[in-house]
Amino acid sequence: MTDNKNDLIEYLLRLADNAMINGQRLCEWCGHAPALEEEMALMNVALDLVGQARNWYEYAAELLADGRDADRLAFTRDERDFRNTLLVEQPNGDYAVTTAKLFLFDAWHLHTLQALTASKDERIAAIAAKGVKEATYHLRRSGEWVERLGDGTEESRQRMLAAIDELWRFTGDLLAGDAIQQRLAEAGIAADAAAVAAAWQATVEQVFGATNLPVPQPSSYFYLDGKKGLHTEHLGILLAEMQFLQRAYPGATW
């Protein structure tokens, strides 16, 4: 384990928050998906992500040792305390937006987890190894849907192009590393951000190329930064719903 426990806690919360917020967004499709099979598939992906989030939160809670458990880390922290990427907090939009958002995240997520299976932190490596199996399915599914919509009707293609155009600017935040991740990567704990970004780019080019979707130029980094708790207005609204019960009845148990 790295000597800098604070860096490790911060990194674990990033992994947990990404999975948790993405899972929460997918749950919003319950009862609204375009087909029953798709609703079941989305809910299964959401459950996978929430389960992964719990594993990361539990590890972070043990290191924090301040009395908070996984539930309190998920349901009682404020917006500025969340460390998820800006991409996952964006609204679902139509099914093309949800599909594009999932694919862009899934490509990053799978390559990140694959790198973490070699982490010198045995706890991280074990959680990642379990998550890789789920993330592999997630990426295959979302990639197939990008190809289906991109190579379907003229309307489905235009919707996919519009979705990519809407979401691409958030890929800069998704792929960017920082000093915390760099220190952990050098210690053999975290995934190397540059290596993950290169693998992500190759995956995107492969899937987009299969249906002649143009790959935009790399997104420039801008003033918001999920790693620093600087989020879009959408996260606060999401948290207000996700955390309502726990905040209205603090300490309540079932």
TORFINU-830189 format. One line per field, with one value per residue: residue in three letters; x negated, y, z negated of N, C-alpha, C in turn. Coordinates in nm, 2 decimals. Atoms other than C-alpha are relative to their C-alpha. Layout:
resn	ala_...
nc1	X_...
nc2	Y_...
nc3	Z_...
cac1	X_...
cac2	Y_...
cac3	Z_...
cc1	X_...
cc2	Y_...
cc3	Z_...
***
This chain:
resn	met_thr_asp_asn_lys_asn_asp_leu_ile_glu_tyr_leu_leu_arg_leu_ala_asp_asn_ala_met_ile_asn_gly_gln_arg_leu_cys_glu_trp_cys_gly_his_ala_pro_ala_leu_glu_glu_glu_met_ala_leu_met_asn_val_ala_leu_asp_leu_val_gly_gln_ala_arg_asn_trp_tyr_glu_tyr_ala_ala_glu_leu_leu_ala_asp_gly_arg_asp_ala_asp_arg_leu_ala_phe_thr_arg_asp_glu_arg_asp_phe_arg_asn_thr_leu_leu_val_glu_gln_pro_asn_gly_asp_tyr_ala_val_thr_thr_ala_lys_leu_phe_leu_phe_asp_ala_trp_his_leu_his_thr_leu_gln_ala_leu_thr_ala_ser_lys_asp_glu_arg_ile_ala_ala_ile_ala_ala_lys_gly_val_lys_glu_ala_thr_tyr_his_leu_arg_arg_ser_gly_glu_trp_val_glu_arg_leu_gly_asp_gly_thr_glu_glu_ser_arg_gln_arg_met_leu_ala_ala_ile_asp_glu_leu_trp_arg_phe_thr_gly_asp_leu_leu_ala_gly_asp_ala_ile_gln_gln_arg_leu_ala_glu_ala_gly_ile_ala_ala_asp_ala_ala_ala_val_ala_ala_ala_trp_gln_ala_thr_val_glu_gln_val_phe_gly_ala_thr_asn_leu_pro_val_pro_gln_pro_ser_ser_tyr_phe_tyr_leu_asp_gly_lys_lys_gly_leu_his_thr_glu_his_leu_gly_ile_leu_leu_ala_glu_met_gln_phe_leu_gln_arg_ala_tyr_pro_gly_ala_thr_trp
nc1	-0.09_0.07_0.01_-0.09_-0.14_-0.10_0.00_-0.08_-0.14_-0.05_-0.01_-0.11_-0.12_-0.03_-0.05_-0.14_-0.10_-0.03_-0.09_-0.13_-0.07_-0.04_-0.11_-0.12_-0.06_-0.06_-0.12_-0.10_-0.07_-0.10_-0.14_0.00_0.08_-0.08_-0.05_0.01_0.14_0.09_-0.01_0.06_0.15_0.05_0.00_0.11_0.12_-0.01_0.03_0.14_0.08_-0.02_0.08_0.14_0.01_0.01_0.14_0.09_-0.04_0.04_0.15_0.02_-0.05_0.10_0.12_-0.04_-0.02_-0.06_-0.14_-0.09_0.01_-0.02_-0.13_0.02_0.08_-0.08_-0.13_0.00_0.09_-0.06_0.04_0.15_0.08_0.00_0.12_-0.03_0.02_-0.12_-0.07_-0.10_-0.11_-0.08_-0.13_-0.01_-0.04_-0.07_0.07_0.13_0.09_0.03_0.09_0.13_0.06_0.04_0.11_0.12_0.04_0.04_0.13_0.09_-0.02_0.06_0.15_0.04_0.00_0.10_0.13_0.00_0.02_0.14_0.04_0.08_-0.09_-0.08_-0.15_-0.03_0.02_-0.11_-0.13_0.01_-0.01_-0.15_-0.07_0.04_-0.09_-0.12_0.03_0.01_-0.13_-0.06_0.05_-0.05_-0.14_-0.02_0.06_-0.09_-0.11_0.05_0.01_-0.13_-0.06_0.08_-0.01_-0.14_-0.07_0.06_-0.03_0.08_0.13_0.01_-0.01_0.13_0.09_-0.03_0.03_0.15_0.03_-0.04_0.07_0.14_0.08_0.03_0.10_0.12_0.00_0.00_0.13_0.12_0.06_0.05_0.12_-0.03_0.00_0.13_0.07_-0.05_0.04_0.14_0.02_-0.06_-0.13_-0.11_0.02_0.07_-0.10_0.04_-0.02_-0.15_-0.05_0.04_-0.08_-0.13_0.00_0.00_-0.14_-0.09_0.02_-0.04_-0.14_-0.05_0.04_-0.08_-0.13_0.04_-0.02_0.12_0.06_0.03_0.13_0.00_-0.07_0.08_-0.04_-0.06_0.01_-0.06_0.09_-0.07_0.10_0.02_-0.13_-0.06_-0.09_-0.11_-0.12_-0.08_0.03_-0.07_-0.14_0.01_0.02_-0.12_-0.09_0.06_0.03_-0.11_-0.04_0.10_0.01_-0.13_-0.01_0.14_0.01_-0.11_0.04_-0.12
nc2	-0.12_-0.13_-0.06_-0.11_0.06_-0.09_0.02_0.13_-0.02_-0.09_0.08_0.10_-0.08_-0.03_0.13_0.02_-0.10_0.02_0.12_-0.02_-0.10_0.07_0.10_-0.07_-0.05_0.11_0.04_-0.09_0.06_0.10_-0.04_-0.10_0.04_0.02_0.14_0.07_0.06_-0.11_-0.04_0.10_-0.01_-0.12_0.02_0.09_-0.08_-0.08_0.08_0.03_-0.12_-0.03_0.10_-0.04_-0.12_0.04_0.06_-0.11_-0.08_0.07_-0.01_-0.14_-0.02_0.07_-0.09_-0.13_0.04_-0.12_0.04_0.01_0.13_-0.02_-0.07_-0.14_-0.06_-0.02_-0.07_-0.12_-0.10_-0.11_0.00_-0.03_0.11_0.11_0.00_0.07_-0.07_-0.08_0.08_0.09_-0.07_-0.06_0.06_0.11_-0.04_0.11_0.12_-0.02_-0.07_0.10_0.10_-0.06_-0.03_0.13_0.05_-0.08_0.04_0.14_0.02_-0.05_0.08_0.13_-0.01_-0.04_0.12_0.09_-0.05_0.01_0.14_0.02_-0.09_0.06_0.00_0.12_-0.03_-0.06_0.10_0.10_-0.07_-0.03_0.13_0.03_-0.10_0.01_0.09_-0.08_-0.11_0.06_0.01_-0.13_-0.06_0.07_-0.04_-0.14_-0.01_0.05_-0.09_-0.11_0.05_0.02_-0.13_-0.08_0.06_0.03_-0.09_-0.13_-0.06_0.05_-0.04_-0.14_-0.01_0.04_-0.11_-0.11_0.04_-0.01_-0.14_-0.06_0.06_0.01_-0.10_0.05_0.11_-0.06_0.02_0.15_0.05_-0.08_0.04_-0.11_0.04_0.11_0.12_0.03_0.05_0.13_0.08_0.02_0.10_0.13_0.02_-0.04_0.01_-0.11_-0.07_-0.01_0.13_0.02_-0.09_0.06_0.11_-0.05_-0.06_0.11_0.06_-0.10_0.00_0.13_0.01_-0.11_0.04_0.11_-0.05_-0.12_-0.12_-0.07_-0.02_-0.15_-0.04_0.01_-0.11_-0.09_-0.01_-0.13_-0.04_0.10_0.12_0.08_0.04_-0.11_-0.03_-0.11_0.08_-0.07_-0.02_0.12_0.10_-0.04_0.04_0.15_0.03_-0.03_0.12_0.12_-0.01_-0.06_0.08_0.01_-0.13_-0.03_0.09_0.04_0.11_0.09_0.13_0.07
nc3	0.00_0.00_0.13_0.00_0.02_-0.05_-0.15_-0.02_0.03_-0.11_-0.12_0.02_-0.01_-0.14_-0.06_0.05_-0.04_-0.15_-0.01_0.07_-0.08_-0.12_0.03_0.03_-0.12_-0.07_0.07_-0.04_-0.12_0.05_-0.04_-0.11_-0.10_-0.12_-0.01_0.12_0.01_0.03_0.14_0.09_-0.02_0.06_0.14_0.03_-0.01_0.11_0.12_0.00_0.03_0.14_0.07_-0.01_0.08_0.14_0.03_0.01_0.12_0.12_0.02_0.04_0.14_0.09_0.01_0.06_0.15_0.07_0.03_-0.11_-0.08_-0.15_-0.02_0.03_-0.11_-0.12_0.02_0.09_-0.05_-0.09_-0.14_-0.02_0.05_-0.10_-0.09_-0.13_-0.12_-0.04_-0.10_0.06_0.06_-0.10_-0.01_-0.10_-0.13_-0.07_0.02_-0.07_0.10_0.11_-0.06_-0.03_0.13_0.05_-0.07_0.03_0.13_0.00_-0.06_0.10_0.12_-0.02_-0.01_0.13_0.09_-0.05_0.05_0.15_0.04_0.03_0.11_0.11_0.11_-0.02_0.01_-0.12_-0.11_0.02_-0.04_-0.14_-0.07_0.00_-0.09_-0.14_-0.06_-0.02_-0.09_-0.14_-0.06_-0.02_-0.12_-0.11_-0.03_-0.05_-0.13_-0.10_-0.02_-0.08_-0.14_-0.05_-0.02_-0.10_-0.13_-0.01_-0.09_0.00_0.13_0.11_-0.02_0.03_0.15_0.06_-0.03_0.09_0.13_0.01_0.00_0.13_0.11_-0.02_0.08_0.13_0.00_0.05_0.14_0.02_-0.03_0.06_0.13_0.08_0.08_0.09_-0.08_-0.05_0.11_0.03_-0.11_0.02_0.11_-0.04_0.06_-0.08_-0.15_-0.06_-0.08_-0.15_-0.06_-0.01_-0.11_-0.13_-0.02_-0.02_-0.14_-0.10_0.01_-0.07_-0.15_-0.06_0.00_-0.09_-0.14_-0.05_-0.06_-0.07_0.08_0.01_0.13_0.01_0.05_0.14_0.07_0.08_0.14_0.03_0.14_0.10_0.02_0.10_0.10_0.11_0.05_-0.08_-0.08_-0.07_0.09_0.00_0.12_0.12_-0.02_0.02_0.14_0.08_-0.01_0.04_0.14_0.07_0.12_0.10_0.06_0.07_0.12_0.03_0.10_0.00_-0.05_-0.05
cac1	0.00_-0.12_-0.24_0.00_0.33_0.51_0.42_0.56_0.88_0.93_0.87_1.11_1.38_1.34_1.39_1.69_1.86_1.82_1.99_2.26_2.36_2.37_2.58_2.82_2.87_2.94_3.20_3.39_3.48_3.68_4.03_3.92_3.69_3.79_3.83_3.87_3.54_3.36_3.50_3.39_3.04_3.00_3.11_2.86_2.59_2.70_2.69_2.34_2.22_2.38_2.22_1.88_1.94_2.01_1.68_1.49_1.68_1.62_1.25_1.25_1.45_1.20_0.92_1.11_1.20_1.42_1.74_1.88_1.97_2.04_2.40_2.30_2.03_2.29_2.59_2.46_2.18_2.25_2.21_1.86_1.74_1.82_1.53_1.71_1.64_1.87_1.97_2.17_2.38_2.52_2.89_3.00_3.15_3.29_3.17_2.89_2.75_2.77_2.60_2.32_2.26_2.25_2.01_1.77_1.77_1.75_1.45_1.27_1.40_1.29_0.94_0.91_1.02_0.80_0.50_0.60_0.60_0.22_0.23_-0.02_0.27_0.43_0.77_0.78_0.66_0.93_1.22_1.10_1.07_1.44_1.54_1.36_1.60_1.90_1.73_1.65_2.01_2.11_1.87_1.97_2.33_2.30_2.06_2.30_2.58_2.36_2.30_2.67_2.78_2.50_2.56_2.94_3.19_3.11_3.28_3.10_2.77_2.84_2.94_2.62_2.42_2.60_2.54_2.16_2.15_2.33_2.12_1.77_1.66_1.68_1.43_1.15_1.24_1.29_0.94_0.73_0.50_0.37_0.09_0.28_0.33_-0.02_-0.17_0.04_-0.04_-0.41_-0.37_-0.20_0.14_0.35_0.40_0.18_0.40_0.21_0.22_0.59_0.65_0.46_0.65_0.98_0.90_0.83_1.16_1.35_1.19_1.26_1.63_1.69_1.50_1.72_2.02_1.83_1.90_1.65_1.41_1.40_1.07_0.96_1.17_1.00_1.00_1.22_1.29_1.51_1.33_1.52_1.20_1.19_1.57_1.64_1.95_2.23_2.56_2.70_2.52_2.69_3.04_2.94_2.82_3.13_3.33_3.08_3.01_3.35_3.45_3.13_3.12_3.49_3.45_3.08_2.98_3.29_3.26_3.49
cac2	0.00_0.35_0.55_0.83_0.70_1.02_0.97_0.61_0.72_0.99_0.74_0.48_0.75_0.84_0.47_0.44_0.76_0.69_0.35_0.48_0.79_0.59_0.32_0.58_0.74_0.40_0.33_0.63_0.42_0.18_0.18_0.41_0.20_0.15_-0.23_-0.47_-0.65_-0.32_-0.23_-0.56_-0.52_-0.16_-0.26_-0.55_-0.31_-0.07_-0.34_-0.44_-0.08_-0.03_-0.35_-0.23_0.10_-0.07_-0.26_0.06_0.25_-0.02_-0.01_0.37_0.36_0.12_0.36_0.67_0.50_0.80_0.60_0.63_0.31_0.26_0.38_0.70_0.77_0.73_0.90_1.18_1.35_1.68_1.75_1.91_1.60_1.37_1.28_1.12_1.22_1.48_1.23_1.00_1.27_1.40_1.34_1.03_1.21_0.99_0.63_0.74_0.97_0.70_0.45_0.69_0.79_0.42_0.33_0.62_0.53_0.16_0.18_0.38_0.16_-0.17_-0.06_0.10_-0.22_-0.43_-0.22_-0.24_-0.62_-0.58_-0.34_-0.40_-0.33_-0.68_-0.54_-0.32_-0.60_-0.84_-0.59_-0.50_-0.87_-0.92_-0.60_-0.68_-0.97_-0.73_-0.44_-0.67_-0.74_-0.38_-0.26_-0.53_-0.44_-0.06_-0.10_-0.31_-0.06_0.22_0.02_-0.06_0.30_0.44_0.20_0.18_0.42_0.77_0.89_0.66_0.76_1.13_1.08_0.90_1.17_1.43_1.23_1.20_1.57_1.65_1.42_1.44_1.75_1.55_1.29_1.53_1.51_1.13_1.07_1.33_1.22_1.43_1.43_1.20_0.93_0.97_0.92_0.61_0.48_0.52_0.32_0.04_0.10_0.29_0.27_0.49_0.76_0.79_0.42_0.40_0.70_0.53_0.21_0.40_0.59_0.26_0.11_0.42_0.42_0.05_0.08_0.41_0.28_-0.02_0.20_0.50_0.73_1.01_1.03_1.39_1.56_1.51_1.71_2.01_2.03_2.30_2.47_2.20_1.90_1.62_1.50_1.83_1.83_2.09_1.94_2.04_2.15_1.80_1.62_1.83_1.74_1.37_1.37_1.54_1.24_0.97_1.09_1.21_0.92_0.90_1.28_1.30_1.01_1.01_0.69_0.51_0.13_-0.12
cac3	0.00_0.07_-0.22_-0.12_-0.26_-0.16_0.21_0.19_0.03_0.29_0.57_0.42_0.39_0.76_0.86_0.63_0.72_1.10_1.05_0.81_1.02_1.34_1.18_1.04_1.38_1.53_1.27_1.40_1.71_1.49_1.64_1.93_2.14_2.51_2.47_2.19_2.27_2.27_1.93_1.78_1.94_1.81_1.46_1.46_1.56_1.29_1.02_1.13_1.10_0.76_0.64_0.76_0.59_0.26_0.28_0.34_0.07_-0.19_-0.13_-0.15_-0.47_-0.63_-0.55_-0.66_-1.00_-1.09_-1.16_-0.82_-0.62_-0.25_-0.28_-0.45_-0.19_0.08_-0.08_-0.31_-0.12_0.05_0.42_0.38_0.20_0.50_0.73_1.03_1.38_1.54_1.81_1.58_1.42_1.75_1.80_1.99_2.28_2.55_2.59_2.83_2.56_2.29_2.53_2.63_2.27_2.16_2.43_2.37_2.00_2.05_2.27_2.00_1.72_1.86_1.95_1.60_1.42_1.64_1.54_1.17_1.17_1.16_0.87_0.59_0.35_0.32_0.22_0.53_0.76_0.62_0.66_1.01_1.12_1.02_1.20_1.52_1.59_1.56_1.74_2.04_2.09_2.04_2.31_2.55_2.51_2.54_2.83_3.02_2.96_3.09_3.41_3.44_3.40_3.61_3.89_3.86_4.01_4.10_3.79_3.56_3.71_3.68_3.31_3.24_3.41_3.20_2.89_2.95_3.03_2.70_2.48_2.63_2.44_2.12_2.23_2.15_1.78_1.81_1.95_1.77_1.49_1.21_0.95_0.72_0.98_1.11_0.76_0.71_1.06_0.99_0.67_0.87_0.71_0.96_1.34_1.55_1.70_2.03_2.09_2.02_2.25_2.53_2.49_2.47_2.80_2.98_2.86_2.97_3.31_3.36_3.27_3.45_3.75_3.78_3.87_4.02_3.73_3.72_3.42_3.30_3.21_2.85_2.61_2.45_2.07_1.93_1.60_1.44_1.29_1.13_0.95_0.76_0.69_0.96_1.12_1.37_1.23_1.30_1.01_0.74_0.88_0.90_0.55_0.41_0.53_0.46_0.10_0.00_-0.23_-0.41_-0.47_-0.57_-0.82_-0.93_-1.09_-0.99_-0.94_-0.77
cc1	-0.09_0.00_0.10_0.14_0.10_0.02_0.09_0.15_0.07_0.02_0.12_0.14_0.03_0.06_0.14_0.10_0.03_0.10_0.14_0.08_0.05_0.11_0.13_0.07_0.07_0.13_0.12_0.08_0.10_0.14_0.01_-0.08_0.08_0.05_-0.03_-0.14_-0.10_0.01_-0.07_-0.15_-0.05_0.00_-0.11_-0.13_-0.01_-0.04_-0.15_-0.08_0.02_-0.07_-0.14_-0.02_-0.01_-0.13_-0.10_0.03_-0.04_-0.15_-0.04_0.04_-0.09_-0.12_0.03_0.01_0.06_0.14_0.09_-0.02_0.03_0.13_-0.02_-0.09_0.08_0.11_-0.01_-0.10_0.07_-0.06_-0.15_-0.09_0.00_-0.11_0.03_-0.03_0.12_0.09_0.12_0.12_0.09_0.13_0.01_0.03_0.08_-0.09_-0.14_-0.10_-0.04_-0.10_-0.14_-0.07_-0.05_-0.13_-0.13_-0.05_-0.05_-0.14_-0.11_0.00_-0.07_-0.15_-0.06_0.00_-0.10_-0.14_-0.01_-0.01_-0.15_-0.05_-0.08_0.09_0.09_0.15_0.05_0.00_0.12_0.14_0.00_0.02_0.15_0.07_-0.03_0.10_0.13_-0.02_-0.02_0.13_0.06_-0.05_0.04_0.14_0.02_-0.07_0.08_0.12_-0.05_-0.01_0.14_0.07_-0.07_0.01_0.14_0.07_-0.07_0.02_-0.08_-0.15_-0.02_0.01_-0.13_-0.11_0.02_-0.04_-0.15_-0.04_0.03_-0.09_-0.16_-0.08_-0.03_-0.10_-0.14_-0.02_-0.01_-0.14_-0.11_-0.04_-0.03_-0.11_0.03_-0.01_-0.14_-0.09_0.03_-0.04_-0.15_-0.03_0.06_0.14_0.11_-0.03_-0.07_0.10_-0.03_0.02_0.14_0.06_-0.03_0.09_0.15_0.01_0.00_0.13_0.10_-0.01_0.05_0.15_0.06_-0.03_0.09_0.13_-0.03_0.05_-0.13_-0.05_-0.04_-0.15_0.00_0.06_-0.10_0.05_0.05_0.02_0.06_-0.09_0.06_-0.10_-0.02_0.14_0.07_0.09_0.10_0.12_0.09_-0.03_0.09_0.15_0.00_-0.01_0.12_0.10_-0.06_-0.02_0.12_0.04_-0.10_-0.02_0.13_0.01_-0.14_0.00_0.10_-0.05_0.13_0.03
cc2	0.12_0.06_0.12_-0.05_0.10_-0.01_-0.13_0.02_0.08_-0.08_-0.10_0.07_0.03_-0.13_-0.02_0.09_-0.01_-0.11_0.04_0.10_-0.06_-0.10_0.07_0.06_-0.12_-0.04_0.09_-0.05_-0.11_0.04_0.09_-0.05_-0.03_-0.14_-0.07_-0.06_0.10_0.04_-0.10_0.01_0.12_-0.02_-0.10_0.08_0.09_-0.07_-0.04_0.12_0.04_-0.10_0.03_0.12_-0.03_-0.05_0.11_0.09_-0.06_0.01_0.14_0.03_-0.06_0.09_0.13_-0.02_0.12_-0.03_-0.01_-0.14_0.03_0.08_0.15_0.08_0.03_0.10_0.13_0.10_0.10_-0.01_0.03_-0.11_-0.12_0.02_-0.07_0.09_0.08_-0.08_-0.07_0.07_0.07_-0.07_-0.11_0.04_-0.11_-0.13_0.01_0.06_-0.10_-0.10_0.06_0.02_-0.13_-0.05_0.08_-0.03_-0.14_-0.03_0.04_-0.10_-0.13_0.01_0.04_-0.12_-0.10_0.03_-0.02_-0.14_-0.03_0.09_-0.07_0.00_-0.12_0.02_0.06_-0.10_-0.10_0.06_0.02_-0.13_-0.04_0.09_-0.02_-0.09_0.07_0.10_-0.05_-0.01_0.14_0.07_-0.07_0.04_0.14_0.02_-0.05_0.09_0.13_-0.03_-0.01_0.13_0.08_-0.05_-0.05_0.09_0.13_0.08_-0.05_0.05_0.15_0.02_-0.04_0.10_0.12_-0.03_0.01_0.15_0.07_-0.05_0.01_0.09_-0.05_-0.11_0.05_-0.02_-0.15_-0.05_0.06_-0.06_0.12_-0.05_-0.12_-0.14_-0.03_-0.06_-0.15_-0.10_-0.04_-0.10_-0.14_-0.02_0.03_-0.02_0.12_0.07_0.00_-0.13_-0.03_0.08_-0.06_-0.12_0.04_0.05_-0.11_-0.07_0.09_0.00_-0.13_0.00_0.10_-0.04_-0.10_0.05_0.14_0.13_0.08_0.01_0.14_0.01_-0.01_0.12_0.08_0.00_0.13_0.02_-0.09_-0.12_-0.08_-0.06_0.10_0.04_0.11_-0.06_0.09_0.01_-0.13_-0.09_0.04_-0.05_-0.15_-0.04_0.03_-0.11_-0.12_0.00_0.04_-0.08_0.00_0.14_0.04_-0.08_-0.05_-0.11_-0.10_-0.14_-0.07_-0.11
cc3	0.00_-0.13_-0.01_0.00_0.06_0.15_0.03_-0.02_0.11_0.13_-0.01_0.01_0.15_0.07_-0.05_0.05_0.15_0.01_-0.05_0.08_0.13_-0.02_-0.03_0.13_0.08_-0.06_0.04_0.12_-0.05_0.03_0.12_0.12_0.13_0.02_-0.13_-0.02_-0.03_-0.15_-0.09_0.02_-0.08_-0.15_-0.05_0.00_-0.13_-0.13_0.00_-0.05_-0.15_-0.09_0.00_-0.09_-0.15_-0.04_-0.02_-0.13_-0.13_-0.03_-0.04_-0.14_-0.10_-0.02_-0.07_-0.15_-0.08_-0.04_0.11_0.07_0.14_0.02_-0.03_0.10_0.12_-0.02_-0.08_0.04_0.09_0.14_0.02_-0.05_0.10_0.10_0.13_0.12_0.05_0.09_-0.07_-0.06_0.10_0.01_0.11_0.14_0.07_0.00_0.07_-0.10_-0.11_0.06_0.02_-0.13_-0.07_0.07_-0.03_-0.14_-0.01_0.05_-0.10_-0.12_0.01_0.01_-0.14_-0.09_0.05_-0.05_-0.15_-0.05_-0.03_-0.11_-0.11_-0.13_0.03_0.00_0.13_0.12_-0.01_0.05_0.15_0.08_0.01_0.10_0.14_0.07_0.04_0.10_0.15_0.07_0.02_0.13_0.13_0.04_0.05_0.13_0.11_0.02_0.07_0.14_0.05_0.03_0.11_0.14_0.03_0.10_0.00_-0.13_-0.11_0.01_-0.04_-0.16_-0.06_0.03_-0.09_-0.14_-0.02_0.00_-0.14_-0.11_0.01_-0.08_-0.14_0.00_-0.04_-0.15_-0.03_0.01_-0.08_-0.13_-0.08_-0.09_-0.09_0.07_0.04_-0.12_-0.03_0.11_-0.01_-0.11_0.04_-0.05_0.10_0.15_0.05_0.10_0.15_0.07_0.02_0.11_0.14_0.04_0.03_0.15_0.10_0.00_0.07_0.15_0.06_0.01_0.09_0.14_0.06_0.06_0.06_-0.08_-0.02_-0.15_-0.02_-0.05_-0.15_-0.07_-0.09_-0.14_-0.03_-0.15_-0.10_-0.01_-0.11_-0.11_-0.11_-0.06_0.07_0.11_0.08_-0.09_-0.01_-0.12_-0.12_0.01_-0.02_-0.14_-0.09_0.00_-0.06_-0.16_-0.09_-0.13_-0.11_-0.07_-0.08_-0.13_-0.03_-0.10_0.01_0.05_0.03_-0.10
***
